[in-house]
Amino acid sequence: MPPDTTRRRLLVSTATLAGASALGGWHWPLHAAPPDDRRFTFEHLIAHARGLADRPYDSPESRHAALLDELGYDTFMGIHADREHSLWHGADLPVTVEFFQLDQSARVPVTLHVVDTDGRARRLDYRPSLFRYDDPELEQRLPADLGFAGFRVRDATGDRREWCAFKGASYFRSSGALDQYGLSARGVAVDTGYGAEESFPHFTAYWLLRPAPEDTTLTVCALLEGEDLTGAYRFEIGERGAVIEVESHLFQRHGIRRLGIAPMTSMFWFSETNARRGTDWRPELHDSDGLAMITGRGEHLWRALDNPPRTHYSAFGDTDPRAFGLLQRDRDFDHYQDAAVHYERRPSLWVTPRGDWGPGHVGLLELPTAEEVYDNINAFWVPEGSDHADARWRFDYRLDWRDRSAPASGRAQVVATRTGRAGDPGSYDDQSVLARKFVIDFEGGALPRLADDTALDVRASASHGDIVNPYARRVAGTPRWRAFFDWSGALPPADEPVELRCVLAHSDRLLTETWLFAYFPQALPTQIFHPEENA
């Protein structure tokens, strides 16, 4: 089936559907003490998730749908968490926790618990008075049982900056080292790219473990429930949200065609690579500009992102990957010119697996988009064997929400990808309308130390067609080197893109990471005005 192209972007103020679950004796009123034999442990949560997988899925029902529709988006933007009612406010702890309530797009409540230092858990009861309202009458209109949609963590030691937020399905995200939200992570992805077959399991219950005053991390546990699988998650959130250690246990009910582990969701509309398709006044618009990978064999890959003319899925086969992530390498404000949303400060998200993940592939799904409000980029690890019902998994990994691009490899990195008409000035009319010139800038590693007249080997290849006139030269006055080559050929079979690959070498020594790109041959405009207007 064709992939779904209508997925809305996750925002901290609004979110996709969330779910709810009951865990029997683990639910207590906010101020009631649980019995001693009902202390919360993550091992109990794992066992509970495993048991749920053996039972039919009980889909949660939405709550007060008519009222939520009536109130609408603008009304809910006027609802704010009340700082004085935040969890651990005034408790001399490193963080406080503020709550989201249900809104027009998050219609099913989640269950929140706090776990005290002795292991005893208390359920947090929802009350409209936990929030502030721009419209004073709104508090009286909201039902007492409306419910929570999620939460966000704030620093309590100084500037109250947000560490991270959990809201909607299994989505969460961090503002990263530069304190700017951008791309999102998910607990799991199920059949992403298969249209109506894709499902969105939910974190239906959370346990917030009370930290000690001297702690610099916060532990959050979560129950995942979905039609095809269940799961138990533990998040160790540190460095003010910039680092999250994840331990996940998954239990399948059914076979899954594409199980996405450590999934991330981002936006790429246009950059210097495809700026001709942009209709916006800003030069570039993207939360991420590339997928970086360090394979199990140690190869460093950079797949430049694109806004394709049609949905495209790429699979990069590997065994025991060392790392992968969606990165925002371009940090120059002048390339975006947006002082309101600061794309140059959007975090990169780098996944480092803990232990061996076995065989599988890194999946990249790119969807066409004509706006910045849609997430059209998805990346995740797909393990082999998820097509078997009753499969059981454990995946541990570290999430780094950073401004830096990737761990240093000693080799130069790709910093820009540009395309244009093939050939040279004066010869464009002699070229096929499908032919294309590719220009790739590399920076770092040994490149700055090379003499300007060094003859570099441009090792470029294509899955279809021919590579013409490859060469490289230094960008004058900079430490960068620029690779050039043309691609020419007929349309590939089966409407597939041309898979391109390029790396710079010298004296049989590789100097750069490997650049990858999926090119869909199509004609470029040869003029920007009507012939009759050419005076």
N, C-alpha and C positions, 0 to 999 in steps of 0.2 A: 504494500500500500504506500502511497506517497506520504512523505513526512509532513508533520503538522508545522505550518509556518505562522501560526497565530499566537505563539507563546508570548505573553506579556513579560516585560522585565520585572524582576523582583525589586521593590523599593522598600526601604525600612518603614516608610509611612503607610504603605499598602502592601498586600501580599497575596499569594495564591492560597488555595484551600488548605486548611489545617484540620487535624483530626483529634479524636479523644479516645481514651481507653480507661478501663478500670482495672486496678490491681488488687482488688479485694482488701485484705487487711492493711495494705500500705496507704490507705486513704483515711486521714483524720482531719477534724476541724483545725483551723489555724492555731488555736491556743490549747488544743488538747494534746496530752502526751500519749504516744502509742504504747501498747503493752510491750514488756521487755523482750518477748519472743518475736517481735515484729520489727526488729532493727533492719535497716536497709543495708544491703551489700550488693555490689555489682554482680557477684556470682549468682545471687538470687534473681537478679534482672535477666541475666543470660539464660538461666533455667526457665524463667517465665516466657521469654521470647521463643525458646525452643518448643515449649509446650503449646504456645499459640499456633505455631506452624503446623501442628498436628490436628488442628481444628479448623472448620470452615471459617472463612473471613467474615467478620461482622462489620459491615461498612457503617461508619458513624453517620448520623443524620445532622443536617444543618439546623440551626436554631434561630428563630425569629427572622426568617428570610424576608417576609413582607416588610417588616420595620426597617431592616437594613437597606432594602431597595428604596424605601420611601425617603430615608435620610440622605443617602447619596454620598458621593466622594467628598464634596466640599464641606459637608457637615463634619465628617470624620477627621478632616484636616484641622478642625477646630477643637479637637480633643487632645489633651496632653497629659503625660504622666505627672503626678503630683510628687515632687521631690521629697516632701516630708513623709509621704506614705511609701517610699521605695524600701525595698528589703535591705535591712542592715543600715538604714539611715541613722547616723549618730552613734553607731556601735564601735567606732574606732577600728574598722576593718579596712583592708586595701580597696574594696570595691563596694558599690551598691548596685542593686538590680531594679530596673524600672520595667513596667509591664505594658504590653499592647493589649487592647481589648478587641473583640470581634468588630469587623467593619464590613464594607460592601463586598470585599473580595476574600475575606477570611471569615468563613461562616460557621465553622465547627470548632468548638472550644478545645484547647489542650489543657491537660492537668499539670499543675505546678506543685512541687514539693520542695521543702527545705529540709536538709539533713543536718542535725546538730552534731557537734563534735563527738558525742557519745554514740553516734550512729542511728539515733532515733529520728524518724521522719515525721513531718507534719504537712498536711495538705494546705495549700494557700487558698483561702476562699476569696472569690471575686466579689467586689463591691464597687458600685459606680463612684463612691466617694474616694476611691484610689486615684481618680483622675481630675483634672481641671478642664473647664468647659468655657469656650468663648461665648457660647449662648447659655446663660445661667439656667434657663428652663430645660435644657437638654438632659441634665442629670435626672430630672424627675420623669422624663419620658422613657429612659432606658430601663429595661427590666432588671431586676435584682439578680437574675440568673443568666445574664448575657454571656459572661465568660471571658477567659483570656485567649488571645491569639498567639502569644509568644512573649519574649522579653529581650531586653538589651542590658548589657553590663557597662557600668561607668566607673572610671577611676575615682576613688574617694580620697586620694592622698594629696590632691592639688587642683589641677585644672578641670577635673570632671569630664575629661574627654571620653568618648565612647570607645570601649574595647572591641565589642562585637555585638551582633544581634542575631537572634533565632526567631524566624517568623515565616509560616507558610510551608506546607508540605514538609520536606526535609531540608529546606534552605537555611543557610546561615552565611554570614559574611563579617569581615573585619575591616576597620578603617585603615589598618596597616601602619607601617612606620611613618608615613606622611600624613596620617590623620585625615584620609579622604576615602570615602566609600567608592567602590567601583564594581568589579566582578563579584559573583557569588559562588559559594560552594554548595554542594548537596550531600546528604548522607549516602544516597545511592541513586542510580538512574536505571530505569527498567525499559528496555526496548525503545530508547531514544532514537528518533529518526524513522520510526515505523508508523507514523500517523496515529490513527485511532487506537492502535495496539499499545502505544506508550502509556504507561501508568505512573502515578506519582505517589509512592508510599509516603506516609506522614510520620513525623515524630509526634506521637500522641500523648506522651507524658514525659516530664523532665524532673530530675532531682538535682537541686543546687546544693552542693556540699559547703557548709559554712567554713570559711578559711580562718586560720589563726591571724592575729594582728600582724605578725611578722611575715606572713606568707606573701609571695609575689605571684602566685598562680591561683586560679579558680578551677575546681573540678565540677563538671556538669555531666550527668548521665542521662540517657534518653532511650525510650522504647520506640522502635520503628515498627509500624504495621502497614501492610499493603495486601492487595489481593494475591500477589505472587510470592511474597516472602515476608518474614519478620526479622527483627534484628535488635541487638543491644549495643549501645555506643557509650564510650567514655571519652570525654574531651578534657584535656588538661590545657587550660588557656593561660598563656604566660606572655611576658614582655608586652604588657598592655594590649593584648590581642594580636600582636604581630606574629606569634608562634602558637600553634594549636597542635598538640599531640593527640592523635586519634587511635583508639582501639575499637575495632568493629567486629561483631559476630553476626553472621547472616544465616538464616534458615529458610530454604526455598520450599514453597508449597507446590510449585509447578515449574516446568522447564521454562527458561527465559532465553530468548533469541540473542539479546544483547544486554548483558549485565554490566553496568557502568560503575566502577569502583573509583572512589575519590573524584567524583565528577565536579566540574566547574563550568560556569555559564557566564558568557561575556557578550560584548557588543563590538562589532566592527562594521562601520558604514563605509568610510573611505579614508584613504591616507595618500601619501605621495605615490603609492603604487597604482591606485585606481581613481585618482581625484576627478577625472573627467565625468564620473558617474555621480558626483556630488552635486546637489542643487542648493546647498546651504552656503551662507556667506563665510563660514569658517573654513580654513584650509584643510583641516583634518578632523575626523570625528571617530574615535574608537576608545574603548576601555582597555583593549589589548591589541598588540600588533603582530604577535607571533606565538607559535607553539614551539617551545624548546624541549628537547629530549636528550637525556644521557642514557644510551642503551646499556644493556647488560654487558656488552663487549667494550664499553667505554667510548663509543663514538658520540660526538656532540653534534646534534642536528638542530637546525632552525627552519621551521616551516612558516614562511611568511603568510599571514592571513589574507583572505580575499572576501569580497562580497560577490559571490558567484552569480551568474545569470540563472542558475537553477541549483536546486539542492545537491550538495555533494558530500559524500562520506569517504574519508581516507582512513586506512588501517595500516599502522606501522608495526609490523610483526616484531616480537622481541621475547626474550626469556629473562626473567628477573631484572626488570628495568631498574636503573639506579636513581633516576629522577625524571620528572616531566612537569610542565606547567604552562599556563597562559601568561605571557609577560607583556609589560608595557615598557619597551626600551626607550622610546622617544620621550625625553623629559624636557623638551624645549617649549616654553610657553608660546613663543612666536609661531610654532607650527600648528597651534590650536586657536589661539586668540580668544579664549573664552574665560574671562575672569570670574564668572559665576560658578561654573562647575569644575573647572581645573582638571581637564583630562590629563595634563602633564603630571599630575600628582596621583593618578589612579594606581592602586597597588598591583604589583605582579603577584601571582599565586604559584608557588613552587611546591610540588609534592615529592617527598623523599620517602620511599617505601622502607619499612622496617622488616628485616628478614627477607626470605625468598618468596617471590610472588608467582614463580613458575612461568609456564608459557602462556602467551596471549598476544594482545596488541594494544597500542595506544590508539584510541579512536578519536577522530576529529570530524565533527559535523558542522558544516557551514551552510547557512540558509540565506537566501537573498533577502535584502531589506531595503527600504527606501526612507527609513526614519531611525533616529537614535533611541527611541523609546522601546525598541524590541531587542531582546537578547537573541542573537542569531548565530552565536558561536558556542559549541559544546565540546568539551574534551574530557576523557576519562580512560581508565584502564579496563580492558575487557578480558577476563580470564577464560581460558579454555575449560569447557565442561559445564557451563551454566545451562546448557540445554537439557540437563538431566534433572528431573524432579527429585526432591528430597536432598539436593546438594547442600552441603554445609561448608561455610567459609569463615576464615578469620583473616582480616587484613588490618595491619597496623601501619601508620604512616604519620609523617610530620608535615604540617602545612605552614609555609612561610609566606606571610603577606608583607612583601618587601618593596623597597624602591629599587634595589639592585636587580640586575637582570638574571644572573645565574651564577653558580659557583665557578670560580676561575678555572680554566682548562689549560692555560698557557698558550692558547691559540686565539687568533683574532675572531671577533664576533661580527655578525651582520648588523648594521645600523640603519640601512635604508635599502629599499627595493623600488626601482622605477622602471616603467615600461614606455614604449613609444613606437613609432613607425620604424620598420626595418630599413636598412640601407644608410646612406649618408645624404646630407643636404645636396639637392640637385638630382638625386637618383631615386627619390621616393616613388615617382610614377612608374618606375621599372619593377617595383616590388609587388608581390601578391598582397591583396588587401588583408589576408589572414596572417601574413608574416609579421613578426614582432621583434623589437629590440629590447633586451633586458640589461639593466644597469644595476649592479649590486655594490654597495659600499661596505667595506670591512674596516674594522678598527681594533687596535690592541695587539697583544701578543708580540711577535718579533717584527711586525710590519713597520713600526716607526723607526727601527734601526737600519732598514734597508736603504741602499743608495737609490736615488731617484731613477737611475738608468737600469736598475735590476730587471732582468727579463723573467717574469713570473709565468708559471704554467697554469693556464686557466683550464681546469678539467671540468668541462661541461658536457652533459648528456641529456637526451630526451627519450621518452618512451615511444615517441612517434615523430616522424619528420627528421629534419637535419639541423645541426648546430653549425652556424656560419660565422667565420671571422671572430673567433674568441681572442681577447687580449686584455691586459690589465695595465694600469699606470697609476702613479700617485696623484691624489688630488692636491694640486699645488697649494702650498702654504698650510697644509694640515697633515696630521699623522695618518690619514686615511688612504687606502688604496681602493681603486674602483675597477671592477671587472665588467667587461662588455661582451655581449655576443648576440647574434641574431638567431631566431628560430624561423624556419620556413618549412612548409609541407602542406599536404591536404588535410581535410578534416579527419580526425581519428575515427575509427569504427565505433559503433554503438553509442555515439554521442558522448564519448568520454573525453575528459580533458587530457592535455599533454602534461605528463609528469616530468618536471625539469629538476636538474640537480647540478650544483656547481661548488667547487672548492678550489682554493688557490694553493699552489705548491711551488717549491724551489729546490732543485737538486734532490728530487725524490723525497723531500720532507714536506709534509702537510703543514700549512701555516694558518689555516682557518678552520672554523667549524664548517659543516656541510649545509649549504643553502638548498632548500626545497621549495617548489612552487607548483601549483596546479593551474595551468593556463587553458582557458576555454577559447579556442580560436574564434575570433569575430572581427568584423571590419571596424576600423577606426574612422571617424569623420575626417575627410581631407580638407575641409574648409569650415569656418565657423559663421559664414554669412552666405546669403543667396547670391548666385552669380550675377543677377541683375543689379545687386547692390555694390558690386565691385567697381569702384570708380578709380 
